[in-house]
Amino acid sequence: MPVQTSPMEFRVPPELEAHEPAEARGALRDAVRMMVAYRTDLRLVHARFADLVRYLAPGDLLVVNNSGTLPASVRAVRGDGTPLELHLSTPLPSGRGAVDLRRPPGPDPEVWVVELRLPSGRDSLPFRHARPGEPLSLPDGASVEILDPYPPDCGPIEERAAESRLWTATLRLPSALGPYLERHGRPIRYGYVAREWPVSAYQTVFAMEAGSAEMPSAGRAFTPQMVTELIARGIDVAPITLHAGVASLEEHEPPPPEFYRVPDTTARRVNAARASGGTIVAVGTTVVRALETAADDDGRVKPGEGWTRLVVSPDHAVRAVDGLLTGWHEPRASHLLMLEAIAGRPLLEASYRAALEHGYLWHEFGDLHLVLP
């Protein structure tokens, strides 16, 4: 029977928005704060992320996302001259697997889920006046054709077109997508980040394969030195790949289908750690989505890749993950349903009350939340 749960309601005051990376404040990446929350007794501990090793034990396993961040925001212009920002989110699922960013454009362009935004000072607002079939001009002679509102099958197209912020679209580019974005793209940025930062500020130490529209930010605070210390203490670190789409789901839409890959070596390490009594900690909600997609009913993880549509919520029994390291999420965000499935509602509510009371910072450059059994 589905679990009945109501959205969490709270307000994040502007002073708790992280406006810049820790490095810009003269600190190391691992200097951000971390709240440790224990499911068994609802205990909360206020710590620094640099002390992560203290809260784990030999035999535990951290699973990280090695997807790299794309400069996925491109300037676009409507036929009437209106400037827009085109945010590439994720390609629609195809039989070809992950998009090859170095593959030259072919006769059949990729279909992407995109977000249209209207620049407004240093911020941008959702743009809701696109039309099916409308072309937009991109730099260097490229173009995009707006197709249909996304997600599909959500009512008459006329009504959806008048309200939609997300669309499917085809790209027509003069070169492969990767080099094109390197020349003309910028990292997706929202108004709480006051200035542009290079794409390197949006990469984690684990990034190996570019493909995420927005950074898998739970892994941002890790440093090479910390990874070395974890392994030296007997705490394993294993990768998956999940190319994340846009996280700015203002209408709290469920995440779109995303490409994931769980390597055989990672599946075996997850299963071995669980068999020996270790705790499996997902570094980020993207890792939870990948591992839960790859897990069978007994929690055994199998290697594989493809497109996941799984939405983890209290309706879904979490099978492969014991703990979660994540940032602080917006009220009513779909990520909070995943946290509720892992932490339980009482611990989740206590954690967020404490985060607001103790001044934890939100968003991709902010502080962290470690949920443990």
N, C-alpha and C positions, 0 to 999 in steps of 0.2 A: 504494500500500500504506500502511495507517495507520502513523504513527510511534509506536513504543512508548516511553512515557516514564513514569517513576515520580513520585509526588507529592514535592514538596520538603518536608522535615521540618526544622523549627526551632522554637524557643520565643522569644516576645517577652516579655522581662521587664517587670513592671509599671512600672518607672521609664522605659521607653521608650514608654509610652502618652501621647499628647498629651491632657492633661486639659482644656484650655481654648484659645480662640483666641489667636493671637499678640498681638492688641490688648490682651487681658487681662494680658499680661506686659509691657505698656508698649512694644510694638514695632509697626511697620507690618506689614500683611499680607505684604508681599514680603520680610520679614526672615527667613523660614524658610530652612532649609538646603536645598541641592540637590546631589545626587551626579550627575555627568555620566559616563555609561558609553558607551564607543565599541566598536562591534561589530567593527570591522576588526582592532584590536590588543588588545582586552580592557582598554584603559586606563581607569582610574577617576580622576576629578578631584573634589575636594571644594570646593564653592562655596556661594554664597548665591543664592537665587532672584532677588534684585535685580540680579544680574549676568547674567541670561539672555541679553541681547543680545550678549554677548561670545562666546557659543557658537553663534550663528546667523550667517547671511550674507545680504547683499542677494539677493533672489530666492527666499529660503525662504518657506514658508507655514505658519503656525500655524492649525489648524482647531479651533475651540472649540465647546462645547455651550452654547446660549443658553436651555436649559430652567431654569426657576426652581423652587425647592424649596417643596413644600407643607408646611403644618403637619399632617402625615399621621398623627399619633398621637392617638387619641380614647379617652377612658375608656369602658369597657363594663362591664356587670354581668350575670352569669348569673342564671338564675331562682332559684338557691339563695342569692343575695347575694354570690357570689364576685366581687371586683373584678378586672378584666382590663384590659390595654391592647390596643386594636385598632390594628394598623398597616396602613394601606392601602398596597398595593404597586403594583399596576398593574391597569387594567381588562382583561378578556379582549378579545382582538381582535374588532372588529366592522366592519361595512361603513361605519360613520359616521366612521371616522378617529379622530383624537384626541378625547378627552372634552371637551365644552364645559362648563367649570366654572361657567358662568353660566346654563346652560339649566335652567329649572325642572323639577322631577321629573315624569316622565311615568308612564303606566300600567305600562310595562315597565321596572322598575328596572335599572340597570347591574349587571353581574356583575363583581366584583373578585376578584383574588387578594389574600388578607389573611393577616397573621401574627397569631397570638394569643400574648400574653406575660403572665406572672403577675408583678405587682410584688413585689420582694424587696429591701427597704431602698431604697437609691438606684439599685439595678440592677433588671433584670427577667429572667425566665427563660422559655424556651419553654414554652408550655402545651399539653399533649398529651391533654387529656381532653374536648375538644369532641365533639359528636355530630352526625351529619348531620340536618338539620331543626331544630337547636336555635336558638331566638331569643335574642338578646342585646339588652339595653336600652342605648341611647345617650342623651346629654344632650338636653334640649329635646323629649322625646317621640319621638325617632327610634329606629329599631331596625335590627338586622341579622339576617339568617337565614343560618346556616351551611349550606352545601350539601354539597360533596364534598371529600375530601382532594385536595391538589394536589402534584405533577402527576398527571394521570389515567393510567390504564392501567399502574399500577405494582404489580399484584398484587391479590388479593382486597380488596374495600373494607373488610371487617371488620378485616383486618390493618393496612391503611393508616390506618384511623380511630383505631386504638390507638396509632399512632406519629407521626401527621402533625403538623407544626408549621405548615404552610401549607394554606390552604383556599380554595375559592371561596365567595363569599357575595354576597347581594343586600342593598343598602342601601335603607332607606325613610326619607326625610328630609323635614323640613317646608319646606325651601328648596333652592335650587341648592347643589351640593356646595361650590363655591368659598366663598360667603358662610358656609356652615355651618362649614367648617373654620376660617375666619378667626375665628369666634366661639368654637368649642369645641375646635379642634385645637391641637396643640403639635408642634414639630419632633421627629422620632424621635431618641431619645437612648439611649445605652447606659451601662453602669455606669462605664466609664473616664472619662466626662465627669461631674464631680462635681455640677454644678448646671445648672439650665435656662438656656438662652440664647434670646434672641428669634429669630424666624425670620430677621431681617435678618443674623444672624451666620452663617446657612446659605445665603446668597445669594452668587453670584459677580457680578462687575462686568458680566458678559455676560448675566445673566438677563433674559429678555424675555417668556417665556411659561411661566407656572406649570404644573407637571405632574409633577415628579419627587418620588418618595417620600423619597428621600435626595439630598443635595446632590451634583452633579457636582464633586467636591471638588478635582480636579486644577486647576481654574480659579480656586480661591479666592484664591490668593496674588497674582493679577494686580491691579494698580491702574490707574486711568485714566491716570496719568502714565507707567506702563510701556508701556501700549498705544500712547500717543502717541509714545514714544521708539522703539518697534519699527517703527512705520510710517514715522517720519522717517528711519530707517536703511535703508529699503527692504525690510523684512520684513513681509509681508502677514498679515492676520488675517481669517479668514472663518468664518461660523457655520454649524452644522447644529443640528437639534433632535433630542434623544432623551430621552424621559421615562423616567428610571431608576426601577426598582423597588427593593425593600429589598435592601441589600447584606449583611445579617447572615445569610448562608447557612451556618449552623453545620454542616449536614450536607453542605456543599459542593455543593449542588444547582446545576445549570446555571441561568443567569439565565432568567426567564420571557420570553415574547414582550413586546417593548417597541415603542411607537410611535416612528417616526423620520421626519424630513423632511430631505432634502438639496435646498436651493434651486438653481435653475438658475445663479444667479450664483456660488455656491460651487463647483458642479461645474465650471464653466468656469474658475474660478481655480485649482482643483486641477490640472486638465488642462494649463493654460497653464504653471503653475509646473513641473510635471514635464517638459514639452516643452522648457523652457528650462534644465533641469538643476538646478532648485531642490529642496530637501529638504522633503518633506511631513511635518510633525510633528503628530500627533494630541494634543490636550490632553485626556487622559483615555481610559479604556477605552471609555466610551460613544461617543466619536467614532470610535474604531476600528470598533466594531460597526456604526455607521451607514455609514461610508465603504466598508467591505468589503461590506456588503449592497448598496450602490449601484454597486459596481465590476463591470466585465465581466472576462473572463479575461485581457485585456491590461492591466488596471489602469486603464482609462479609466472615470472616474466619471460616472454619468448622474444627472440630477435625478430625484427621485421621493419618494414617501412611502408609508407603510404600516406593517405590523407585522413586525418582524424576529425570527426564531427562530435566527439565526446564532449559533453559539458558535465563537469564534476560538480555535484550539488548534494545536499542532504538526501536526495532521492537515490543517489548512487553510493553503494557501499565501497569505501576506499579499501583496496586489496593489497597494493604493492608498496605503499608509502606509509611510514610510521610518523614522520615529522616533516616540517616544512620551514624553510628560510625564505622570507618574502619581505617586500616593502609594505607600506601602509596604503590602503586602497580607499578610493572615493566611496562616499555613502551610496548605497544601492547598487554598487558595481557587481557584475556577475562573479568577479573573483572572490567576493565575500561569501558567496554560496559555497565555493570550493573550500575556503577556510573553515566555514561552519561544518562541512563534512569531515574535516580532519581534526579540528580543535573541539567541536561542540559549541553550541550557542552560548552557554554560560561563560566559558573561558574567552571566547571571542569578544563578547560584550565587555568583560572585565578588562581585557587587553586594550581595547579601543578607548574605554574611559580613562585608563591610566596613561595611554599615549597622549591624549589631549591634555590631561592634567599636568603631565611632566614635560610637555613641550617637545615631543618627538617630531621630526620633520618628515613631510610627505613627498611623494613623487620620486622620479628616477634618480635624483641626486640626494635623496633623503636617507632616513634611518631604517633600521631593519627589525624584523619580528621573527623570532625563532620559536616555533611550536614543537614541543617534545612530548613524548608519552608521559 
